[in-house]
């Protein structure tokens, strides 16, 4: 079995595991994941991504 897979028995347990995983990430890692998700959505689902682009501008502005 893949070491990245976990069996959970409730939605609350899954949510707690997700939050714990996100809390271990650095700010830069979270921003990188967000940028990758943005690029994925633009490429595959939402070609007119003006609303999504605003999110990237906000992130870029806060890094200054």
N, C-alpha and C positions, 0 to 999 in steps of 0.2 A: 504494500500500500504506500502511496506517495506521502512523504512526511509533511507536505503542505495541506493535506486533507485532515479534517477533524469531524468527528461525529458529535452532534449536539442533539439534545433531546427537547429543546424548547426554543422559541423565538427569543426569549429573554437571554438565554445562554449564548445564542448566536450573536445577538446585539452586543453583549458584554465582551465577547471575544473580538468582534470587529472594532469596538472602541479601544480595547487594549492594544490591538495591532496599530491603529492609527496613532495612538499616543506615543508609541515607540519611534515613530518616524520624526525626522527633523523637519523644520519648516521648509527647507529647500526640497526635501524629498516629497512633501505634500504638494508643493507648487509644481514640481516636475510631473507628478501623477496627474494633477489637474490640467497641465498643458497637454499631456499625452491624450487624456480623455477629450479635450477640446478638439485636437487634431483629428481624432478618430471620428467624432460626431460630424465635423465639417466634411471629412472625406466621404463618409458613408451615408449620412442621413440628412444633413441640414446644410446644403450648399450655400444658402443665403444666411450666413451666420453672424449677422450684425449684432444680435443680442449676445451671442456667445463671445464675440470679439470684445464687447464691452467688459466682460469678466477678465479677459486677458489684460486689457488696458488698466483696469483697477489694480490687478496684481503687479503689473509692471510699475505703476505709479507708486505703490506702497514700498517698493524695494529701494527707491531713491533715497 
